[in-house]
Amino acid sequence: MKESAFDSIAQELGIELKIYGEDKDIITLSKIVVPEELRGQGMGSKAMKKIIQHADQNNKTIALTPSADFGGNKNRLIKFYKQFGFVMNKGRNKNYETQELMIREPK
């Protein structure tokens, strides 16, 4: 299995990333976990900037659903993702190709 750009981001930053659909128009960020000892140091922001840069360069939409499953607070995560240009996947922003809660179109 070849290493993806996202595997190298995870290794570089020491975080856990699970991203699906690299061969499709929409990539789904299903898991991003920053170890407790690295939290508050900007690792999540660094990871998001790298993921977004890769998605923009490859003209990919990013889809995700914030969850408290891995120790985060869902409302704080929604605010976090909004600062990177994610919007709720509903109304006029609705992308019917994904059921994820938030999306970010390539810039």
N, C-alpha and C positions, 0 to 999 in steps of 0.2 A: 504494500500500500504506500503510495507516494505521500510525502509530507505536504500538507497544504500551508498556505501563507498563514492561516490561523493557528496551526500547530506551532509554528515558529514564534508567533506573537505570545502564545501561552507559555512556551518555554522561556522566552526572553524575560517575561515579566513575573514568572513564577505563579501563574494563576491557572485555573481550570476553565477551559472553553469548550463548548460543544456547539458546532455550527453545521447546519445541513443545507444541501441544495446548491453547493458551489457551482454546479453545472447548469443551474436554472437562472431565470431572471430575478427570482426572489431568494435571498439567503435567509435562513431562519436561525437566529441566535437563540438556542434553547437553554443554554446554561453558561453563566459567567460567575465564577466564584473566586473571590479574593480571600486567601487565607487570613484568619483573624489577625495574625501577627503583622500582616502587611496592610491592613485596613487603615484608612485615614492618611495614606501616603500618596494618593493620586493614582494608584495602580489601575483602578477601574476606569478612570478618565483616560489614562494613557492607552489602555486596551481599546476603549471605544473610539478614540481618535484614529488608531491604527486600523481597526475594523472598517470604520467609515471611509478612511482614505482608500483602502483596498476596494471597497464596494463602489465608491465614486469612480475610481480609475477603470473599473470593469463594468460600469453602467448597471449596477445591481441595486435593487430595492432590498432593504433590511427589514425583517419582520421579527417581532418578539412579543412575549407576554410576561410582564413583570410578575414575580411571585415571591412570596415570603418563605418558600420551601427551603432555601439554603441560608437562612439567617438574616435576610434583608427585610425591610419594611416596604410593603407594596406601594403605598402612597409616596414614600420617599424615592423609591425606584422610578415611579412614573415621572416625578419632577426631574430626577437625574437624567432620564432619557430625553425628556422634552428639551433640556438645554443643548442637546446634540441634534435637534431638529426633528425628533420623532413626534408624530401626531397620533391621536387616537384613530384607530382604523374603523371609522364609522362616518355616516353622513356623506358629505361631498368628498371626503378623503378616502372613502371606502374602497379598498382593493379586494375584489372578490376572489383573487387567486390565493388568498391566505385567510385563515381563521384567527391569526394572532391578533392580540389587542392593540398593538402599536406598530406603525410602519414609518420608514424614512426613505423617501425617494432619492435616487442619486442626484447629485448637484453637478 
